[in-house]
């Protein structure tokens, strides 16, 4: 599969060395790699978000288990 550059205005196939479209004169040339870069960055962002939520929930669970409720405090006072 051969990736090709395209003109943003008329969608004509261009070479990678072309600086402007020979048909319409546009300087807007679309790269064939833009979509793939977007996909990779999106997946990376989702992975970072997922891991940060996982770490947050794990940290939140450990904080909840270390806190004493009022009944445990009263039991400790009764033993002393």
BAKEFI-374917 format. One line per field, with one value per residue: x, y, z of N, C-alpha, C, CB in turn; residue number from 1; chain; residue in one letter. Coordinates in steps of 0.05 Angstrom, whole numbers, plus 5000, padded with zeros to 4 digits. Glycine has a CB too. Layout:
BEGIN
n_u c(X|...)
n_v c(Y|...)
n_w c(Z|...)
ca_u c(X|...)
ca_v c(Y|...)
ca_w c(Z|...)
c_u c(X|...)
c_v c(Y|...)
c_w c(Z|...)
cb_u c(X|...)
cb_v c(Y|...)
cb_w c(Z|...)
resi c(NUM|...)
chain c(A|...)
resn c(A|...)
This chain:
BEGIN
n_u c(5017|5014|5026|5000|5007|4959|4924|4892|4850|4832|4839|4877|4928|4993|5065|5114|5152|5129|5110|5067|5001|4995|4950|4910|4940|4943|4973|4962|4974|4956|4980|4994|5002|4977|4927|4943|4979|4944|4911|4948|4964|4914|4902|4945|4931|4883|4902|4935|4897|4864|4900|4912|4863|4857|4900|4884|4835|4854|4887|4849|4818|4855|4860|4809|4806|4842|4822|4791|4728|4675|4658|4701|4738|4713|4713|4768|4778|4747|4776|4823)
n_v c(4977|5042|5104|5169|5238|5291|5345|5395|5425|5409|5354|5327|5280|5286|5293|5279|5318|5363|5431|5462|5456|5435|5441|5474|5511|5513|5515|5482|5421|5356|5309|5239|5214|5238|5220|5172|5189|5218|5176|5145|5182|5190|5139|5135|5177|5157|5111|5134|5163|5121|5093|5132|5139|5088|5086|5128|5108|5063|5087|5116|5074|5051|5093|5095|5047|5052|5090|5099|5081|5108|5069|5033|5066|5075|5022|5014|5051|5028|4981|5001)
n_w c(5000|4981|5008|4995|4982|4984|4952|4990|4971|4918|4919|4889|4873|4898|4894|4946|4947|4926|4933|4923|4894|4827|4797|4822|4851|4906|4971|5011|5032|5045|5091|5088|5136|5178|5199|5223|5262|5294|5312|5342|5382|5406|5427|5463|5499|5519|5545|5585|5614|5632|5665|5703|5728|5749|5786|5819|5840|5867|5906|5933|5955|5991|6028|6049|6076|6117|6152|6214|6240|6282|6319|6323|6348|6397|6417|6424|6465|6506|6517|6537)
ca_u c(5000|5030|5014|5003|5000|4937|4918|4869|4828|4821|4844|4895|4951|5018|5090|5121|5169|5114|5104|5040|4986|4998|4923|4896|4959|4941|4996|4952|4978|4950|4999|4981|5007|4962|4907|4956|4989|4920|4903|4968|4962|4889|4906|4962|4915|4864|4917|4943|4873|4856|4919|4910|4838|4862|4916|4867|4816|4870|4896|4825|4811|4873|4854|4784|4809|4859|4807|4776|4702|4670|4655|4728|4751|4701|4723|4795|4776|4737|4798|4843)
ca_v c(5000|5066|5128|5191|5265|5301|5373|5399|5438|5393|5326|5316|5266|5301|5280|5289|5341|5386|5452|5472|5440|5445|5445|5498|5529|5513|5507|5464|5393|5337|5287|5213|5204|5254|5203|5152|5203|5224|5151|5137|5200|5185|5114|5142|5193|5139|5094|5150|5169|5096|5086|5152|5133|5064|5094|5144|5090|5046|5104|5122|5050|5048|5114|5088|5024|5060|5107|5085|5092|5115|5045|5022|5084|5069|4996|5017|5065|5009|4963|5016)
ca_w c(5000|4978|5018|4977|4991|4968|4955|5007|4956|4895|4925|4869|4884|4894|4904|4972|4944|4916|4953|4917|4874|4800|4785|4834|4863|4935|4987|5032|5024|5066|5094|5092|5163|5198|5212|5240|5285|5311|5325|5362|5404|5420|5443|5486|5518|5533|5564|5608|5629|5645|5686|5724|5742|5764|5809|5837|5855|5885|5928|5948|5970|6014|6047|6062|6094|6140|6169|6235|6245|6310|6335|6329|6367|6423|6426|6434|6490|6526|6523|6554)
c_u c(5018|5015|5020|4994|4978|4934|4892|4845|4815|4825|4861|4919|4976|5042|5097|5139|5154|5107|5077|5027|4989|4971|4910|4914|4958|4967|4988|4954|4974|4970|4984|4984|4992|4942|4920|4968|4967|4912|4922|4966|4936|4890|4924|4947|4896|4878|4926|4919|4864|4874|4917|4884|4842|4879|4900|4848|4831|4879|4871|4816|4829|4868|4829|4787|4826|4844|4791|4748|4698|4668|4682|4742|4739|4709|4751|4796|4766|4759|4819|4831)
c_v c(5025|5090|5152|5217|5275|5331|5376|5411|5419|5363|5312|5303|5282|5285|5293|5314|5366|5405|5464|5454|5452|5452|5471|5518|5531|5504|5488|5435|5375|5314|5261|5202|5218|5237|5183|5165|5210|5199|5143|5156|5196|5160|5120|5158|5175|5121|5109|5157|5144|5090|5106|5147|5108|5070|5110|5127|5072|5062|5111|5099|5047|5069|5107|5065|5032|5078|5091|5098|5096|5091|5032|5040|5078|5042|4998|5031|5046|4990|4976|5023)
c_w c(5000|4988|5000|4990|4973|4973|4972|4993|4935|4898|4903|4883|4877|4904|4931|4970|4934|4938|4948|4895|4847|4787|4796|4847|4893|4948|5009|5022|5048|5067|5098|5120|5185|5213|5231|5265|5304|5326|5347|5386|5420|5437|5467|5507|5533|5553|5588|5626|5645|5669|5709|5741|5760|5789|5829|5854|5874|5910|5945|5965|5994|6035|6062|6081|6119|6159|6189|6237|6275|6329|6342|6349|6395|6434|6438|6461|6512|6535|6541|6580)
cb_u c(4981|5039|5023|4986|5024|4910|4914|4876|4838|4832|4818|4905|4953|5016|5113|5136|5192|5088|5126|5042|4956|5013|4906|4875|4954|4917|5010|4923|5007|4921|5017|4991|5036|4948|4891|4978|5004|4897|4901|4996|4963|4866|4918|4987|4901|4848|4941|4957|4850|4856|4948|4910|4814|4877|4941|4851|4801|4894|4909|4802|4811|4902|4851|4763|4822|4884|4789|4790|4680|4645|4638|4744|4746|4670|4722|4812|4757|4713|4811|4853)
cb_v c(5000|5069|5134|5186|5284|5287|5387|5416|5463|5403|5312|5338|5237|5328|5284|5267|5334|5377|5473|5502|5438|5425|5421|5488|5556|5496|5531|5470|5389|5327|5292|5192|5206|5277|5188|5138|5229|5234|5128|5138|5229|5181|5092|5158|5215|5122|5082|5176|5178|5073|5086|5180|5128|5043|5110|5165|5073|5034|5130|5131|5026|5049|5141|5080|5001|5073|5126|5086|5074|5132|5024|5021|5113|5070|4975|5033|5089|4994|4952|5041)
cb_w c(5024|4949|5047|4951|4991|4976|4926|5031|4942|4869|4928|4849|4873|4909|4883|4988|4925|4902|4952|4907|4882|4783|4791|4854|4852|4944|4998|5040|5012|5064|5119|5072|5168|5184|5191|5224|5276|5293|5304|5350|5394|5399|5426|5475|5503|5512|5549|5598|5611|5625|5675|5713|5723|5746|5799|5821|5835|5871|5917|5929|5952|6005|6033|6040|6080|6130|6153|6262|6233|6312|6321|6303|6359|6421|6403|6413|6487|6515|6498|6540)
resi c(1|2|3|4|5|6|7|8|9|10|11|12|13|14|15|16|17|18|19|20|21|22|23|24|25|26|27|28|29|30|31|32|33|34|35|36|37|38|39|40|41|42|43|44|45|46|47|48|49|50|51|52|53|54|55|56|57|58|59|60|61|62|63|64|65|66|67|68|69|70|71|72|73|74|75|76|77|78|79|80)
chain c(A|A|A|A|A|A|A|A|A|A|A|A|A|A|A|A|A|A|A|A|A|A|A|A|A|A|A|A|A|A|A|A|A|A|A|A|A|A|A|A|A|A|A|A|A|A|A|A|A|A|A|A|A|A|A|A|A|A|A|A|A|A|A|A|A|A|A|A|A|A|A|A|A|A|A|A|A|A|A|A)
resn c(X|X|X|X|X|X|X|X|X|X|X|X|X|X|X|X|X|X|X|X|X|X|X|X|X|X|X|X|X|X|X|X|X|X|X|X|X|X|X|X|X|X|X|X|X|X|X|X|X|X|X|X|X|X|X|X|X|X|X|X|X|X|X|X|X|X|X|X|X|X|X|X|X|X|X|X|X|X|X|X)
